[in-house]
Amino acid sequence: MSADLRNAALAELGFLVGEWAMAISNASFLPDASEVVAGRMEVMPIEAEMLLAMRQFADSTRPPSASWVIGRDGSRPGYAVLYTDQRGVSRVYEMRVTEGTWTMWREDPEFSQRFEANISHDGHAIDGSWDKRLAAGPWEHDFDVTYSRKEEPSTRGTADVV
């Protein structure tokens, strides 16, 4: 499934629109690195399909529920991503999607982050990982995340009885 978006600058992100199952693993912030945290992600067009809203809900408090708004200046490459979560954190990321790879990053003197994921050929699976860097230290693995598209409920073979 891929949505046709009115904003041509967002057209290549149509594959994100829909509901996704989420699995976070190998996470530095969990007491047990072997734990897998399940959740879901929803991506939908907003503001007359000129922006995308991405919302993440975990089945536990770690990671926190979070929201992203994705937009683009049509005259520039890449996207701007505004992030906030239930802790009251807000951040701005840069983002690109190129040839089956989705990347997001932010450079900050105190806390930098980067995300890289592979998008399956059919657009139904995304496998990625986040890295972090505190102050001027080295990059460290933060966590892995996998998104699997939830299938739309089938309405074939059903009819309303009148």
N, C-alpha and C positions, 0 to 999 in steps of 0.2 A: 504494500500500500504506500502510495506517495500522494501527498496533497498538492494540488495546484494552488499556489498562493498568489494573491493579487499584486503584492509587492515583488516585482521582478528581481529586485536586489536580494530577496530571500528565497528565490525559486529553488536553489540547490539544497535547501534545508527541508523541503517537502517530505523527505523520507523520515524525518523525526516526528512528524505529527501523528499522534495516537497515544495509546497506552502501552506501557512497557513494564515487564517484571524486572526487578533490580536485585542483584546479589553483590554484596560488598564482602571482600575477603582479604586476607593477608594485611590487615589494617593495623597500623602502628598505634592507633588510639584505643584499641580494644585490649583488655587484660589478657585474652587468649588469642594469639595470632591465627590459630586454626579455626576460630569461630567464623561462621558465615552469617551476615546480617541480610535478611530479605526485606524487600520493600517494593515500591512501585514508582514509576515516573510517568507523568502525563505531560504531553506537549500539545499546545493548541494555539492557533492564531488568535490574536486579540487586536483591538483597535482597527476594525475593518480589514483584517488580515495584513496589516502593515508591520506588525511585530509578532514575535513568538513568545509565549509564556511557557516556561518549563518548570514543573513542580515535582519535587521529590518527597516521598513519604517513606520513612523506614518503619519497620515493625518493632523498633526499639528506640530509645532516646539517643543512641549513638549510631550513625551520625544523626544530626538534627534534621528535622524537616526543613526544606529550603526551597527558594523560588529564584528563578532567573528570568530576566526579560532580555530577549535577543533582538537587536536591530542592526541596521546597516546604513551607512551613508553610501548611496548608489554610485558616487563618484570615486570611492576608495575601495581598495581590496580589504577583505576581512570584515569582521563583525565586532560590535561592542556588546558586552554582556554585563548587565547589572545583576548582582547577586545579593541575597539577604537570607538569613535563616532565623530560626526561633530563638537563638541566643542573642539576637540583636546585632549580629555581624553584618556589615555591608562591604562589598568589594566590587571592583570593576576589572573585568578580564578582557583580553583580546581573544579572538577566535577565528579559526579558518577550517574549511572543509576542502580537501583536495584529494582527488584520486583515491577514494576509499579510506582516507585518514581524517580524523576529527581531532583538532588540537585547540586547547585553551591555555592561556598563561597570564600571569601578572608578575610584574617586577616591583618589589617593594623593599626598601632598605632593611626592614625588620622581618618580613615574612613573604617570601616569593613562592609561587606555586606554578606547576605546569601539569597538563593533562594531555595524554595522547591515546587515541583509540583507533582500532581497525573496525571498519564498517563492512559487514558481509556483503557479498555481491547482490543478494536479493533485498538488502536493507532491513532484514528481520533480526539481526544480532549485532551488537556493538560490544567489543571487548577492549577495555582500557585500563590505564593506571594513572594515579596521581603521584607526583613527587612534590617535596617541599624543601625550602631552604630557609633556615633561620639566620638572620643578620648576614654576615659575610661567610657563613659556613658552607660546607659542601652540600650538594643536592642529596636528599635521602628519599627512599621509597616511602610513601604515605599509605596508600591502599590500592587494591585492584577493584574494578567494578565491571560487571557484565549486565547488559540490558538485553532482554529478549522480548520481541514484540508480542503483545497479547493479541490473539486472533479476535477479529470482530465476531460477535454472535451471528450465527447463520440464521437467516430467515427463510431459506429455501425450504419448500415443502410445508410451509405453514400458511394458513389463511385465516382471516377473520370470518367468523360465522355471523351472518346477518339474519 
